[in-house]
């Protein structure tokens, strides 16, 4: 059981690192940030599948790590 949890945690960690790395970057200039985004699509409307997958994997990794802590507690 512990080996399965460790391998699954390793796979989810690598997947999360890759997904966060390929996320689109946006430079932030706080003086013009409020006015420069007028008319542009919101955060979730650009590549929503990739962003939802990143969110889902991060939640799954969090739950897996909680389960790992519960199983390993003695």
C-alpha positions, -999 to 999 in steps of 0.1 A, spaced: 0 0 0 28 24 9 47 17 -23 16 24 -44 10 57 -26 46 67 -30 46 59 -68 13 77 -73 26 107 -54 58 108 -75 37 106 -108 13 133 -96 42 155 -85 60 153 -119 27 159 -137 20 190 -116 55 203 -122 51 199 -160 17 215 -161 28 245 -140 58 249 -162 38 250 -194 12 275 -181 12 308 -201 30 336 -183 18 371 -180 40 400 -170 24 422 -143 29 459 -142 7 470 -113 4 506 -124 -12 496 -157 -25 462 -149 -61 473 -141 -65 491 -174 -44 469 -197 -67 438 -192 -99 456 -204 -113 437 -234 -90 407 -230 -103 372 -221 -103 363 -184 -78 339 -169 -99 307 -172 -110 314 -208 -75 311 -222 -66 274 -223 -92 262 -197 -85 225 -201 -48 229 -191 -57 251 -162 -85 228 -150 -61 198 -153 -35 217 -132 -61 224 -105 -74 188 -105 -39 173 -102 -30 196 -74 -61 188 -55 -55 150 -61 -19 153 -49 -31 172 -18 -56 144 -10 -31 117 -17 -6 133 6 -32 135 33 -40 98 28 -3 90 29 0 108 63 -31 90 77 -18 55 65 17 61 78 6 74 112 11 49 140 
